[in-house]
Amino acid sequence: MRGSPFSKPPNMAIPHTRGMTGGSLTNFFLKRLFYTKYTLENFSNPILARDVLVSDLMQMFSFLREISPDASAGFPKRTQKTIFSIGTLVTKNEEYEAALKSFLEAGFGPEDCEYLYINNVNTNQASAYHGLNCLLDAAQGDYVILCHQDIRLSFDNRHILEARLSELDMIDQNWGLAGNAGGVALNSLSMRITDIYGENQSIGTFPRKVMSLDENFILVRRRARLGFSNDLSGFHFYGTDICLNANIMGYNAYVINFHLRHLGRGQMGADFHSARRAFEKKWNHALRPRLLQTTCAQIIVGYQCRPDRRIIVFRIKSLLKRIEKTFGHLMKSLMRQS
C-alpha cells in the first residue's frame, strides 16, 4: 500500500545517523532520502535491510560536510580529486535540500565535487564574511562556488559552466572571480539570471569585467587565494568586498553567461544601511592616500594628480539625497508657511 513519501515504512526503524559525516543537516538529508526511497519497499528482514541502507547512505553523503566556524576545529581532507567545492550558509533545511538536488542533477556529482555548509538554521553561527572565509579555507576544489541556498540550476549545467571558465582562461589569465550578476560602472550592470524581477534576463555581453558581484552565486578560483575582509560582518556587500580584495591582489572579476534561477528577494532594511556605512568606513580607510616608509625608500600611494569627475558628481548627488532625506520635511513645512 502506497504511503506518504516521507512516512515511516512499516516495522522499519529510523536510520541511526548520530556521528555521521556532515552533522545534523546530513542527518536530515539521510532521513528524507531513506523515507522517500524505501516507503514502498516490503523488507523480509528489516534489521538487516536497515544496516545495509544506512551504510549505503553514509557513503552516498560522504561529499556533504558541515564546516565549523571555529577556525581551530580543523578540516577533514578528501582523498579523491575535487574540481568543484559548493559552499553555502544554510538557514532552511528544505531550501538547501532543493539546491543540493539541483546541483547534483546539473552534473556536480560526488565523484569530484564536495558540498560544504555552515549550519545557521537555529542560530547564526557565522556572518557571511567569516562563514564564507571558513568555507574557502576548507574547500579542496579547483573552483569554489559560494551560493545562496535558494538558487536552482534550472537552465545551464556543469558542462556549460566549464565552457565559460575555459573561455575566461583564454581571455584573461588573471581572472579570479566569476558570477551571474554585477556592477560594471556607475549606473551600469551586467546580468544573466532569472529571478523575481524577470525571466531570462540578459544584460550586456559576456564575459564582462565587473567591479562587484551579486552574492547569489560567486565562483572563486581557488589558486588565486582570495577571501573576504576580516574586519567586516553581516550579510551585505560581501560580493563587492571580495571583488575589491581581488583587484588589490591583481585579479579580475567577471559576469559570465551562466543562467540560473534565484528565488530570493533582496532585503534593504536597517541592517542593510548599517552594513553600507560600515563598508564605506572600512574601504575609505583602507584606500586612503598614504606616505609609506620602507627600510630603504619612501613611497607615495593613493594620490591622484586629477580627481575623478565621476566620483565628485556621485558624492555631490549622494550629499543632496542625504540633505533631502534629513531636512526635506522641514523645507516643505517652511514652504507651506510662506
BAPA-298056 format. One line per 3 residues: their letters; for each residue x negated, y negated, z of C-alpha. Coordinates in steps of 0.5 Angstrom, whole numbers, padded with zeros to 4 digits. Example, Ala and Ser with C-alpha at 12.3 -4.5 7.8 and 13.67 -1.06 7.14 Angstrom:
BEGIN
AS	-0025,0009,0016 | -0027,0002,0014
//
This chain:
BEGIN
MRG	0000,0000,0000 | -0003,-0007,-0002 | -0004,-0012,0004
SPF	-0006,-0019,0004 | -0013,-0020,0001 | -0016,-0022,0008
SKP	-0012,-0017,0012 | -0016,-0011,0016 | -0016,-0004,0013
PNM	-0012,0001,0017 | -0017,0004,0022 | -0023,0000,0020
AIP	-0027,-0004,0025 | -0029,-0011,0023 | -0037,-0010,0021
HTR	-0041,-0012,0027 | -0045,-0018,0024 | -0049,-0020,0030
GMT	-0056,-0022,0029 | -0056,-0021,0021 | -0060,-0026,0017
GGS	-0056,-0032,0016 | -0053,-0033,0022 | -0046,-0035,0023
LTN	-0044,-0037,0016 | -0047,-0031,0014 | -0042,-0027,0019
FFL	-0036,-0031,0016 | -0038,-0029,0009 | -0039,-0022,0010
KRL	-0032,-0021,0014 | -0029,-0025,0008 | -0032,-0020,0003
FYT	-0031,-0014,0007 | -0024,-0015,0008 | -0023,-0017,0000
KYT	-0027,-0011,-0003 | -0024,-0006,0002 | -0017,-0007,0004
LEN	-0014,-0003,-0002 | -0019,0003,0000 | -0017,0009,0004
FSN	-0023,0012,0007 | -0023,0019,0009 | -0029,0017,0014
PIL	-0028,0010,0017 | -0034,0010,0021 | -0039,0013,0016
ARD	-0036,0008,0011 | -0037,0002,0016 | -0044,0004,0017
VLV	-0045,0004,0009 | -0041,-0002,0008 | -0045,-0006,0013
SDL	-0052,-0004,0010 | -0050,-0006,0003 | -0047,-0013,0005
MQM	-0053,-0014,0009 | -0058,-0013,0003 | -0053,-0017,-0001
FSF	-0053,-0023,0003 | -0061,-0023,0004 | -0061,-0029,0000
LRE	-0057,-0033,0005 | -0061,-0036,0010 | -0059,-0041,0016
ISP	-0064,-0046,0017 | -0065,-0049,0024 | -0066,-0057,0024
DAS	-0071,-0056,0030 | -0078,-0056,0026 | -0081,-0052,0031
AGF	-0077,-0046,0029 | -0081,-0044,0023 | -0078,-0041,0017
PKR	-0078,-0034,0014 | -0081,-0032,0008 | -0078,-0029,0002
TQK	-0082,-0023,-0001 | -0080,-0024,-0009 | -0081,-0030,-0013
TIF	-0076,-0035,-0013 | -0074,-0040,-0018 | -0068,-0044,-0015
SIG	-0067,-0046,-0008 | -0060,-0048,-0007 | -0059,-0052,0000
TLV	-0053,-0055,0003 | -0051,-0058,0009 | -0044,-0054,0011
TKN	-0039,-0057,0015 | -0033,-0053,0012 | -0034,-0045,0011
EEY	-0029,-0045,0006 | -0031,-0050,0001 | -0038,-0047,0002
EAA	-0036,-0040,0000 | -0033,-0043,-0006 | -0039,-0047,-0008
LKS	-0043,-0041,-0007 | -0039,-0036,-0011 | -0039,-0042,-0017
FLE	-0047,-0042,-0017 | -0047,-0034,-0017 | -0042,-0034,-0023
AGF	-0046,-0039,-0026 | -0052,-0035,-0026 | -0056,-0037,-0020
GPE	-0057,-0029,-0017 | -0060,-0027,-0011 | -0066,-0023,-0015
DCE	-0069,-0030,-0016 | -0065,-0035,-0012 | -0064,-0037,-0005
YLY	-0059,-0041,-0001 | -0061,-0045,0005 | -0056,-0048,0009
INN	-0055,-0052,0016 | -0049,-0051,0020 | -0046,-0057,0021
VNT	-0039,-0054,0022 | -0038,-0055,0029 | -0042,-0061,0030
NQA	-0047,-0065,0026 | -0054,-0062,0028 | -0058,-0066,0023
SAY	-0056,-0072,0019 | -0057,-0072,0011 | -0064,-0075,0012
HGL	-0067,-0070,0017 | -0063,-0064,0015 | -0065,-0064,0007
NCL	-0072,-0065,0009 | -0072,-0059,0013 | -0069,-0055,0007
LDA	-0074,-0058,0003 | -0079,-0055,0008 | -0076,-0048,0008
AQG	-0075,-0048,0000 | -0079,-0043,-0004 | -0076,-0044,-0010
DYV	-0080,-0048,-0016 | -0074,-0052,-0016 | -0070,-0054,-0010
ILC	-0062,-0056,-0011 | -0059,-0061,-0006 | -0052,-0061,-0007
HQD	-0045,-0062,-0003 | -0041,-0056,-0001 | -0035,-0059,-0006
IRL	-0039,-0058,-0012 | -0037,-0053,-0017 | -0041,-0051,-0023
SFD	-0034,-0050,-0028 | -0038,-0052,-0034 | -0045,-0051,-0035
NRH	-0049,-0046,-0032 | -0056,-0044,-0031 | -0059,-0043,-0038
ILE	-0056,-0050,-0039 | -0060,-0053,-0033 | -0066,-0049,-0035
ARL	-0066,-0052,-0042 | -0065,-0059,-0039 | -0071,-0058,-0035
SEL	-0075,-0056,-0040 | -0073,-0062,-0044 | -0076,-0066,-0038
DMI	-0082,-0062,-0038 | -0083,-0064,-0046 | -0082,-0072,-0045
DQN	-0085,-0073,-0038 | -0090,-0069,-0034 | -0089,-0074,-0028
WGL	-0081,-0072,-0027 | -0080,-0071,-0020 | -0072,-0071,-0019
AGN	-0066,-0070,-0024 | -0059,-0071,-0022 | -0052,-0072,-0026
AGG	-0051,-0079,-0024 | -0055,-0085,-0022 | -0056,-0092,-0023
VAL	-0061,-0095,-0029 | -0061,-0102,-0027 | -0056,-0107,-0024
NSL	-0049,-0106,-0027 | -0051,-0100,-0031 | -0050,-0093,-0029
SMR	-0052,-0086,-0033 | -0047,-0080,-0031 | -0045,-0073,-0033
ITD	-0039,-0071,-0029 | -0032,-0069,-0028 | -0029,-0072,-0021
IYG	-0023,-0075,-0018 | -0025,-0081,-0022 | -0024,-0078,-0029
ENQ	-0025,-0072,-0033 | -0031,-0070,-0037 | -0035,-0077,-0036
SIG	-0041,-0078,-0040 | -0044,-0085,-0040 | -0051,-0086,-0043
TFP	-0056,-0082,-0047 | -0059,-0076,-0044 | -0064,-0075,-0040
RKV	-0064,-0082,-0038 | -0069,-0085,-0033 | -0066,-0088,-0027
MSL	-0067,-0092,-0020 | -0062,-0088,-0016 | -0059,-0081,-0016
DEN	-0052,-0079,-0013 | -0052,-0075,-0007 | -0047,-0069,-0010
FIL	-0053,-0066,-0014 | -0060,-0067,-0013 | -0065,-0063,-0016
VRR	-0072,-0063,-0013 | -0079,-0061,-0017 | -0082,-0057,-0011
RAR	-0089,-0058,-0013 | -0088,-0066,-0013 | -0087,-0065,-0005
LGF	-0082,-0071,-0005 | -0078,-0072,0001 | -0073,-0077,0005
SND	-0075,-0082,0010 | -0076,-0080,0017 | -0074,-0087,0020
LSG	-0067,-0087,0017 | -0061,-0083,0019 | -0054,-0082,0017
FHF	-0050,-0079,0010 | -0051,-0085,0006 | -0056,-0088,0001
YGT	-0061,-0082,0001 | -0061,-0081,-0006 | -0063,-0087,-0007
DIC	-0068,-0086,-0002 | -0072,-0080,-0005 | -0072,-0084,-0011
LNA	-0076,-0090,-0008 | -0080,-0085,-0005 | -0082,-0081,-0012
NIM	-0083,-0088,-0015 | -0088,-0090,-0010 | -0092,-0083,-0011
GYN	-0092,-0083,-0018 | -0086,-0079,-0020 | -0079,-0081,-0024
AYV	-0072,-0079,-0023 | -0067,-0077,-0029 | -0060,-0076,-0030
INF	-0059,-0070,-0035 | -0054,-0067,-0039 | -0051,-0062,-0034
HLR	-0044,-0062,-0033 | -0041,-0060,-0026 | -0034,-0062,-0022
HLG	-0035,-0066,-0016 | -0029,-0065,-0012 | -0031,-0070,-0006
RGQ	-0029,-0078,-0005 | -0034,-0083,-0003 | -0032,-0086,0004
MGA	-0034,-0093,0005 | -0032,-0094,0012 | -0036,-0098,0018
DFH	-0042,-0092,0017 | -0043,-0094,0010 | -0044,-0101,0011
SAR	-0048,-0100,0017 | -0053,-0095,0013 | -0053,-0100,0008
RAF	-0056,-0105,0013 | -0061,-0100,0016 | -0063,-0098,0009
EKK	-0064,-0105,0007 | -0068,-0107,0013 | -0073,-0101,0012
WNH	-0074,-0102,0005 | -0075,-0109,0005 | -0080,-0108,0011
ALR	-0084,-0102,0007 | -0084,-0106,0001 | -0086,-0113,0004
PRL	-0092,-0116,0001 | -0099,-0115,0005 | -0106,-0116,0005
LQT	-0110,-0110,0006 | -0116,-0109,0010 | -0120,-0102,0008
TCA	-0127,-0101,0010 | -0130,-0103,0004 | -0125,-0108,0001
QII	-0119,-0113,0002 | -0113,-0111,-0003 | -0107,-0116,-0004
VGY	-0101,-0112,-0006 | -0093,-0114,-0006 | -0094,-0121,-0009
QCR	-0092,-0123,-0016 | -0094,-0129,-0020 | -0087,-0130,-0023
PDR	-0081,-0128,-0018 | -0076,-0123,-0022 | -0070,-0127,-0024
RII	-0065,-0121,-0024 | -0067,-0121,-0016 | -0066,-0128,-0015
VFR	-0059,-0128,-0018 | -0057,-0122,-0015 | -0059,-0125,-0008
IKS	-0055,-0131,-0009 | -0049,-0127,-0011 | -0049,-0123,-0005
LLK	-0050,-0129,-0001 | -0044,-0132,-0004 | -0040,-0126,-0003
RIE	-0042,-0126,0005 | -0040,-0133,0006 | -0033,-0132,0003
KTF	-0032,-0126,0007 | -0034,-0129,0013 | -0031,-0136,0012
GHL	-0026,-0135,0007 | -0020,-0135,0011 | -0023,-0141,0015
MKS	-0024,-0145,0008 | -0017,-0143,0006 | -0014,-0146,0012
LMR	-0017,-0152,0011 | -0015,-0153,0004 | -0008,-0152,0006
QS	-0008,-0157,0012 | -0011,-0162,0007
//
